[in-house]
Each structure stands twice: as structure tokens, then as C-alpha cells.
Amino acid sequence: MILSDRTRRPSLFADPEGEAAQRFFDVPRDEAERVDTLSQSIWAQACTGKFVWPIADRGLKRRIHGSPRPH
């Protein structure tokens, strides 16, 4: 999440310049589509960060589905 695109590409793709990587990191040329795409990406990263970052765990074990409640 905190890596730059340049660092993240080889971490995610065997061929960082290949078609799959290009599609993954592609940003539309149209300004409205670009804003929408980038805001969705930022939102997804922020949501992911809320679950994977170890800081500020405020009772996920109680809220996560299927997890037993502490006594």
C-alpha cells in the first residue's frame, strides 16, 4: 500500500512491463474517468488498510463474522 508504482509493479507482477501490469496500472485519459478511477483506488487502499494495519484494532474479533465472542 505504501510502495510507489515503480516498486509495486515488480512486487505484484512477474513481468512488470507486461500487458497485465499495464492494464492494472492504466489510468484513463478522460479527466472524469481518471478522477473516478483514482478515487476508487485510493478508497480501496484505505479500506484495506483499516483491516490489515495492526494499529487501532478496536474489537475486530467481536465484529468479524463467524468469530467466537470473547467471554
Secondary structure, DSSP 8 states (H G I E B T S, - for coil): --S-HHHHHHHH-SSTTSHHHHHHH---SSHHHHHHHHHHHHHHHHHHHHHH-STT--SHHHHSTT-----
